[in-house]
Amino acid sequence: MVYTSLDALDFQFSDLPSLPRPNRVVLTTPTHFDVEYVINPHMSDNVGAVNKEVAFQQWKALRATYTALDVSPLIVNGRPGLPDMVFCANQTLPFYQPEQDRRGVVLSRMHAEQRREEVPYYGEMFAEQGYAVETLPDDLDVDFEGMGDAIWHPGRFLLWGGYGFRTEPAAYEALSELLDVPVVLLELQDADYYHLDTCFCPLDSNHVLVAPAAFDDESRAIIEQGFDTVIEAPDEEARHQFACNAHSPDGKHVLIQEGCEGTTERLRAEGFSPIELDTSEFLKSGGSVFCMKQMIW
């Protein structure tokens, strides 16, 4: 149930089981957010450059936006010594299995040693909230970075999985078996787009926002097969303003870094309503809206 090429696809996307949209959002306070090390190209010139007061105001604006869209926030407190914990899309993969009415998360195995201690805090939090907490098999030695690389197809019981820099393909074999879900793999080929969520943003079941330079021809063809409309962000906006690290919680509004003029124009042309937010402090660490939240059922 893991697909790596267009020719291998043996199903119609429209025939996949339906999956309701998640209706709650996890946000982690940026009290301890900073750039203290370099684990992606965007961090290279930004060590010690974060204005923490500004970052907190930007985070509060994101929280207020979700609240205004009637998406209830679940707030997690960041921990000392874990400056990237604010990017709470990475430590888990939330799931919902409709047939069993079962909610849970699969814990990540972070590629960078500096981020591995973040994961247990989220495991404990989700267990306290009543979610099933799953792990990859103990004998499987692979990296897996949650929804940084594994992204649900809106409205369908299907995962898109990025690999090439962080998460390894073998992790998706285990995920597919664990959750009994098909996974379509996309190979990332540009280090600026080190996670799938930096270059691939499903907006609804038919529309996706992408950074074309992140993918090879085969992956682009698979994406075109999976969505009726592929919206391409200008490379400058995707690469430097994280235009594709956006998020649509409802299939209508798109939360996106401010100033992505070409991208927002293309979104409006397809009937979406962009909401521009300033995440400039978080861009210094290589993340924006999608990285800063985790949607759960």
GIDAKA-V920137 format. One line per field, one symbol per residue. phi: phi as a letter, one per 30 degrees, with the letter a starting at -180 (. if undefined). A space follows every 50 residues. Layout:
BEGIN
phi: ???
END
This chain:
BEGIN
phi: .cccbddddcbcedcdedbdddbbbcbcdcecdaccabbadddecbdicd ddddedddddddeddddddicddcccddceibdcdddddcdbcdbbcedc hccabcddbdddedcddddeddeddddddjddccbdeddccbcachddbc bddeibdaccbcbkbbdcedddeddeddchbdbccbdcbbddcdcdddbb bdcadcbbcbceddbdddddddddddbdbcccdededddccheddcacdb ibdbdbedjddddddddddcjccdcdbcceddedcjabedddbbdbc
END
